[in-house]
Amino acid sequence: MNSDQFKGKWTQFKGELKKQWGKFTDDDLTQIQGDYEKLLGKVQERYGDKKAEVLKWTDQWYQRTEQPKGEHAGSRPR
């Protein structure tokens, strides 16, 4: 995901981010404003030891939103 793609999905993404990773505050989200570099800084600040996990979730979220409708790979219950 590049910076432009991230910025374009920000409004949709920030709600999911806060739901999944509750340490992010409304102020954090306001400061990030769709800037991927700012997100990286806030991830480090809030989740230092889990940074890789948060960024992996971010990439997976983006991939899910980019799939054509009806093609949700890996979304079947186990």
Buried (B, 14 or more C-beta within 10 A) or exposed (E): BEEEEBBEBBEEBBEBBBEEBEEBEEEBBEEBEBBBEEBBEBBEEBBEEBBEEBBEBBEEBBEBEEEEEEEEEEEEEE
